[in-house]
Amino acid sequence: MGAYNQIFKAGGVNFDKHAPFYAVPQFKDAYFPIASTKTALARKSMHSPPFSKEAVRRSEHLITDMLAKFLDLLSGYVPGARPVDLTMGLRCLTADISMNYAFQRPFNALDEDGFQSQVIMGTDASSRLFQWLAYFPRFFGGVFRVAENLPQWLIRRYMRPFALVNWCLEACRDQIAYLQNRSPSEKKIRTVFDINLNPNREKGQFTPTTSEMGADAFALLVAGTDTVAITTVMITWALLNNPQMMQRLKAELREVMPGREDTVDWAGLEKLPYLRAVIREGLRLGYGAPGRLPRVVPSSGAVLCGQKIPAGTVVSSSTYVYHQDPHIFTDPQTFRPERWLAPPTGGSSEMDAKFVPFSKGSRSCIGINLAYAELDLIVAHLYRRFDVSNAGTTDADMQWKDCLVPVTKGHLKVTVKESVD
């Protein structure tokens, strides 16, 4: 873990990102793929205030409004026990939360019949393109750059993944244009992009270009959609296969929500130990970005794991490796929330140290507080309101591959019925 902390730590000598790995044209103007840590932090500092824990609490209704809509839509599947594609439903929910939080204007992905949203198809395409770049960065980086300059009609006809990604990027740019033209009476909360459009010059802030803000919005959409959704899917699959865990969680939720349609705010949910343990275990096995995220050894060189590493060497580490360490997480492939509870049942400083679903340091995930709020609110209210059953999903469906974020081979199909009060 010492090498990980050295590479990703905040402060000290920076290990910049390896530029070819992040060379997806649609993200080229976003701040997260910027190789230079110093340059990236200038942009990140402008994005950070709306993602503080206090800011998320103030804007909690932007999450719960979308969640209430999603739960009402699920209730429509109760009659006749109609199967619902929960994977797509959760992704539509988190996409709408991400855009509602960023713009106070969701994409309305939840409105699409059966949750088959083009927004989600676009984020899917982006993730699947990224997997090729991860293994063959220079070759596919070149392919992407060529595709970027082809006529749009050609891309739409023969290169559907690129067309879907471009559609999403344009939709994000439209969101920026909406903010630019919005009347003062519509500005209820100052969003991350309001800060971009109205920077504090005295603090050294500046206005990014429309292209940069559009790319940042697309990055927020992709990152904010699949990480939370896939974690919730993993939690659901584990609970469906462990009824005793499901019942323990439901019993805890009934203590704070006696009625199935009662609600509790995020602050109240943070006090529930078993819910928090379930969320942490879901994040451990959801991995965030499971693959290796390459960094470049600085000009001074480095000593990692006792070995001298010359300047310019590309090094990397993986969330998956740390979360599957059997010396820290006993029986690491097993979903066991109890490991996170207070001793003697579970919990340890070593587990906390190797728990890195949002990475660490100055380039860590900016949306960690928003993600925790979403996970707590979604899992708690979904399982208090509904009893969820498997509708033919198999272990093979839930196997995943690394596409920057985990992408499962199939989708989680379930039936729902209203919980008994």
Secondary structure, DSSP 8 states (H G I E B T S, - for coil): -HHHHHHH-SSSS--EE-GGGG--GGGTTSSTT-S-HHHHHHHHHHHSGGGSHHHHHHTTHHHHHHHHHHHHHHHTTTGGG--EEHHHHHHHHHHHHHHHHHHS----GGGSGGG--HHHHHHHHHHHHHHHHHHSHHHHHHHHHHHHTS-HHHHHHH-HHHHHHHHHHHHHHHHHHHHHH--GGG--S--HHHHHHS--GGGT-----HHHHHHHHHHHHHHHHHHHHHHHHHHHHHHHT-HHHHHHHHHHHHHH-SSTT----HHHHTT-HHHHHHHHHHHHHH-SS-SB--EE--TT-EEETTEEE-TT-EE--BHHHHHT-TTTSSSTTS--GGGGSSTTTS--HHHHHT--TT--GGGS-TTHHHHHHHHHHHHHHHHHHEEEEESS--TTTT-EEESSSEEESS--EEEEEE---
